Amino acid sequence: MISMSWALLLTIPLSWAQDEADGERPWGTWGEVRGLFSLPPDITVDAEGHHTDQPWVLDTRARLGVGYETERLRVRLEGDVFTAQALGHPWQLERDIDIRHRDTVGLLQPHAFAPRVAAVQGLLGPVQLEAGLVTSNWGLGLLANDGNHDPFFGRADGGDTVLRVRATTLPFAKRGLPLSVTLAADQVYADDLARLVGDDQLAWQGIAALLYKDEVGRALGVYGVYRHQREPDRSRRTNAGVVDVYGDLPLTAGPLSVRIAAEAAGILGNTSRALTYNARDQLKVRSLGATGLVSVGALEDRALLHLRGGYASGDGDGADAYSRDFTFDPNFDVGMVLFDELGGALEVGAWGLLSDPEHSAQPPDGAEALVTEGSFRRATFFQPILEGRPMPWLKVRGGVVMAWSTAPIANPFYSYRNGGAPTTHLNTKWSGDYSLGTEIDWGVIVGDVELEKGRLAATPALWVQGGHALVSEDMGGGTLHLVTVLGRVQW
């Protein structure tokens, strides 16, 4: 959502950069090539019988980067190519609003090519300056997420990108205090609320931030963001302020390693992107989200227990003058099925009902905002995960997601037709149960160890994962299964 980027100061060089004094060229390349084979669940998205019906699919992506670095200058270029469903079956919803474009198969499509970075970074006295297209990541990835971090389960795609001018300094560096101060101005290129190319949404941001981060990984930071966004018709606008606080504390307790981390954000503002019958001019935005992580490692981290949780406020009254729904970034993973697959499909199904000309001459303003690629939103979750690494090249994981809604479980189209009473996507009355379901996830990772030969180094890996969700009755009931096999090479 609200974008925020932290690039480390040039005192922390890129891993591939070489000192010119050694006679090496100060340039390098990096990248990743991956193929992801999936057996997705078949999901019914409405009472009219529309369903995804996608037996299997092979996704591909090549992420390529090149950079140049000296003591005081860094230039980077990075982009994704052939990011698409290359083989298999498209899902049968036939609605092109899905951000992952699961309704199409083929590599040579406009959405298969996306720039990520084209930026220049340098030092001017004690200030680091940056300008250009950059990715954004902050804290645990609750709001700003660059899509470049491996999730516990599932997949990472895309990421927040902005056209940015930034200045960062360490005002107390001479005293040994690793506190950075940042001021930045953005035009959003692509995130989960706006896309400059294609959707023609204009969004600008002003950012002020503080971050303490030391060599052992202890971190405490806060940033404030003011965002102004205009929709394609230029009449619908959003003005919102965000305050996000993040902390990370690694510890040792005898033979155990411990990590405690948390992030919380609040959003205040107003929007006319979507309206209600009791708010014809604008809605007041009042939303809150938070997440936490506790990890305990033993046997030199060959055995790990992770405890994760999160909360996203929900709007219990869709007809008043307030918007209380909080949405995490799409790349913040919460399992594999309940949100990414089921939630994402139901969102597209709801948009299809609202935009169907048989139901309405045109969809209501803001209907497109319903589609979030299955982001964690208006819900709370708890997720314990066990992880083991019996060999340096082998990792196994198992976890459980328990999730509850923080608002009535309701489809906007059917609820409207039933006089505002919460009604599910199957056109049944909401039972009053807030449970979304329970999901069991597992994963086996083979490889993920760097291999070197001469000057060449690469990290191949094979990920085999499964997600199995026992879905609550209000979300459709039954069980849904997803199995994926990901092969990749990084360098």
N, C-alpha and C positions, 0 to 999 in steps of 0.2 A: 504494500500500500504506500504510505508516505515513505519516500526514498531517503536513505542516509548512507553515505559511503565513508569508510575509514581506510585510507591508504597509509601504510606505514611510512614513516619518514625515511629519507634516503640513507640514513645511518643503518638501516636494515636492508641490504641489497637483495636483489632477486637471486634465487638459488643458482641460476645459470650464468649470472654476470661474472665477468672476469676482470681483474685489475689490469689496467693498461700497462702498468710497470712490468707485468709478467710476460708481456709480448702477446697477450691474447686479445682477440677482438671483443669489444664490449657489447656484443649483441648475442641474441639467442632466440630459440623457438620453443614453444611448448604446445601441448594439445592433447586431444583425446578423440579416439574413434570408438564408437560403441554400436552394438546391435542389441535390441531388446525384443525377445520373443515373448508373447503374452497369450494366455488362454483366459480372456475376460469372462465375467459372469453375464448372463442374459438378464436384463433388468426391465421390468414393466414400469413405465413412467407415468401412466395415467389410466383413467377408467375406460378410455376408448381403445385400449389394447396396444398402444404404441410401445415398442420395446427395442432394446439396443441390438440384439441378435448379431453379435460379433464373435464368430467361433474362434478365430485366431488372427493374430496380426504381428508383423515384424516392423518395429520402429528402428530408424537409424539416426545417427547424428555424428558429425565431425566438428569438433571445436578446435580451431586453429589460431595460434597467436605468434606474433613476432615482436621483438622489442630491442631497443638500443639503450644502453645505460653507461653513463660516466659518473664521476664523483658528484656532480651537481645537476645532472640532467637525465631524464628518463623519458623515452618515447615508446608507446605501446599501441599495437593494433591486434584486435581479436574479434572473431566472428564465428557464428554457427552456420554450417552448410549441410544440405541434405537432411534437415531435421523434419522428418515426415514419416508417415506410415508407408513403407516401401513395398511391402507385400502383404497379402492376406485380404481380409474382408473389412470394409468400412462398417460402422454401426448404421443402423437403419432409421435413425431419427431424421436424417437428411435436413439438418439445420446447421447452417454455416457459422453460427454464433459460438460454437465450442472452441475454446482457445487452443486446445490440442488438435483440432481439426480431425477428429475421429470419424467424420463423415466422408473423408476422402482417402484415396490411396494413390501414391505416385510421388516421385522425388522432385520433379521439375515443376514446382508450384511456388508462387511468390512467398508463401509463409515458410517455405523450407530454407530460406536464407535470411539471416538476421545479424546485423552488426551488434557487437557488445562493447568494444573498447576502441577508441581512436583518440588518444589523449597525450598531452605533453605535460610533464611534471618537472619542476626545477626548484632550486634553492636561491632565494634572494635575501642574503644576510641570514637572520634567524628564522625566516618565514619560508615555508614550503608552499609553492603556488602550483595549481593544477587547472588545466582548461581542456575541455573536449568531452567526448562521449565516454562515460565510465559506468561500471556496475556499482550496485549499492548493497551493503550488508552491515547490519548493526546487531550486536548482542547475540541472542539466541535465534534470530531470524523471525521474530514474531511479526514485525511490520516490514522491515527492509531486508530483503533476501536476494542474494545474487545467483541462486540456483547452482552454485559451484561447490556445494558441500554434500557429502554422502549422507543420506538419511539413515535412520536405524532400519526402516523398512520402506519399500516403495521406490519411488523414482523422483529425480529432480529435473526440472525442465526450465528453459528460458532464464528468467531472472529480471530484477528491476534494473533498468538502464535510464540514465539521465544525461542531458547536456549540461555540464556543470562548470562553474568558475568557483574555485575554492582556495582559501588561505588557511594554513595550519601552522601553529608555532608551539614551542615548548618554553613558556616564559620562565620556568624555574629549573631549566636544565643544568645550570651551573651549580645549583644546590643539590643536584641528584634526584630531583622530584620528577618522575615521568608523567607529568600532567600536560596534556595537549589541549589547545583551544582552537576551535574551528569556526569559521564563518564561510557560508557558501550560498550560492544562488543557482537554482536549477530551472531548466525546462524539461519536463518529463518526456522521455522518448517512448518508454513502454513500461508500465507496471500493471497491477491488477485493477486499477481504477481508470487509467487513461492510456490511449495509444495514439501517438502523434501521426504515424503513418497508417493509412487504412481507415481508422475510425475517426480521424480528424478531430480528436479531443485535445484541447489546449489546457495544460496544467503547469503552473509556475510554483516554485517553493523558495522560501527563505529559511535558512538553517543557522542556528547557533548551538554549539555543543562543547561539552567538557568531557574528557576521558582520562582517567588514571589507569595505567596498565604497566605493570613492572615485569621484570625478566622471568619471574616464576609463574606468571599467568594470572596474578591477582588483578582484578579489574573492577572499576566502579565508574559509571558514566551516566550522563544525562544529556538529552538534546531536546531542543524545542524547534518545532517546524510550523510555519504558517503556509497554508496551501490555498491557492486560488485556481479553480478549474472551471472551464466553459465547455459545454457539450456542443456537438456539431451545429445545432441550430443557433448557437451563441446567446440564446435567451435564458437557458437553464444554467445555473451557476452553483458552485459550492465554495464556501469560505470556511476553513476549519483550521484550528490550532491543535497541535499534538505535543504532549510531554511524555517522553519515554525514558524510563530509568532502568539501568542494567547493572548487575553485579555478578562477579565470578570469583570464587574463593577455593583454590586448591589447598589441601591439607594432607598431612601424614599422621596416622594414628598407629604407632607401633609398626607392624608389618603391612598395614593397610594404607592404601591411597584413597583419598576422599575428595570429591569435587561437589561444591554446592553453588548453583547458579540460578539466577532468576531474572525475569524481565517483566515490566508492567508498563502499560501505556493507557492514557486517557485522551479522548478526542472531544473537543467542544467546537461548535460552529453552527452553521446553517446551510441548507441546500434547497434548491428548487429542481434538482435532477428528477426527483420523484415526489409526488404530493399525495395528500389524502383529502377526504371530503371535508374534514374539519380544519385543514390547513391548505388553502388554495394558493397562497403566495410562496410560502417556504416552510420547511421543517427545521426544527431545532435538533442539532446533532448532539447527543449525550451518550457516549459509549465508553466501555472499559474492557480491557483485556489483560491477561497475565498468564505467565507460564513459569514453571520451576523444574529443576533437575537436581537430583542427588545421585551421585555415582560412587560406589565403593568397590575398590579393586583389591584383589589378593593374589599371592603367588606372582609378584611382579606384573600385575595386571593381566595375567593369563586367565583369570576368572573375575568377572565383573557383574555387579548388580546395579541396574539403573532404575530409578523411580522417577517417573515424569508425570506432570499434571498440567492442566491448563483451564482457563475460564475465559469465555467470550460472552459478554452481555447480550441479551436477547430482547426483542421488542414484543412485549406482551399485549400491546394494543395497537393494531395496525391502522386504526382510524383516528388517533389523536394527532397532536401537533409535534410529536417527538419521534426521532429515529434513534433507537437504542442498540441496534444490531452492530456488533463488533465482528470484524472478519480478519483472521490471521492471513499472512501471506500464503499464496498457494503452495510454495515450496517448504512451508513448515509442516513436517510430516506427522500425521497422527494415524498410524496403521496404514493399511493398504486398500481396504474395501469400503468401510462405512462412510467415509468422507470422499476420498478420491474417486471411487467408482460409483457407489450408490448416490451420494450427495450430488456429485457432478452430473449424473444422468437425470436425476429428478429436477435439478435446476433447469437444464435444457428442456425437459418435458414441460415444466411450468411456463417457460418462455414461449414454447410452441403453442400451448393452449391460448395464451394471451395474445399472440400475434396471428392466430389462425383467422383468415377472413370469414370463415363460416361462423365464427363467434363474435367478431368485432371488425369494424371497418379499419381500425388501426390499433396497434398495441398502446397501452397507456404509457405516458412519459416515464422513463426510468426503468422500463421492464427489462432492458438489457443488463441492468445492474444485478439482477437475480443470478446471473451466470458468473460463477467465481472459480470454475475449474475444480469444484469439489473442495474448496477451502474449508478449514475448520472455522465455524462461525456459529453464533447464538447457541453455544453448547459448553459443556464442561467434560473433562475426561481425566481418567487415571490410567497409567500404563506402566506396570512393572515389566522389566526386561532382564533376562539372564543371558550372559555372553561368555563364551569360552574360546580360548585359543590354544588348543592342544599342541599345535605345531606352528612355527613362524609363518607358514604358508596356508594355514587352515583356520578359519574362524566360523563358529556356529552361534546362532542367536535364536531365542524364543521369547515371545512376549504376549501379553494380553492387553487389549484396549477395552475399557468399560466407559461408555459415553451416555450422557443425558442432555436433553435439550434445556436451554434456559428460557424458552418461550413456548407457547402452545405449538404443537406439531401441525402445520397447516399448509395447504397448497393455496396460493393467492387466488387462482381462478375459481376453484370450486368453493372456497370460503366466501368469495364475493357473491357467487350465485346463490349461496345459502344464507344470505343476509348478514354476512360477517361472522357467522359461527365457525370456529376452527374446524376445517374439513380436510381430510388427508388427500394425497394424490390419487387414491383409488375411489374418491368421492364417498368416503365413509366418515361419520362423525368422529372427531377426535375423542379418544377414550378418557383423556385426562392423565394418562401415564406419560411421564417425561422421558422414559428410557428410549434411547436410540438403538441399543443393541450391545452385544459383546463380540469381540473379534479376537481370534487367535492367529498370531503371525509367527513365521519361522524363516530362517535364512541360513544358507551355507555359502561361505565365501572361500574360494580356492584361489591361491596366488596373492595378488595385491602386495607383492614383494618386488623391489626394484632389481632388475637384471642389467648388468653392465657388460659391454664388450668394447674395449678400446675407449673411444670418446663418446660412444653411443650408450644411452641408458633409457630403459623403458620399464613400465610397470603393467604387466598383463594381469587380468583378473577375470574370474567367472563367478557370477552371483546367481544362485538359485533360491527363489523365495516363494512363499505361499501365504495367502491370507484367507481366512475362513470366518465369515461373519454370521452369527445368529442374530437375525434382524428382528426388532420389535414389531408387533402387529401394526402399529400406526405407521411404521415405515415400510410396510409391505409384507412382513413376516417371512418365515422360511429361512433358508441358509443360502449364502452366496459365496462362491469360491473363485479365487484368482491365483494363478500360478505364472511366474515369470522366470525367464532365463536371460541374464544379461552377460554378454561378453564384451570386454573393452580392453584397450591398450592406451595408457597414458605416458606422456614423456615431458 
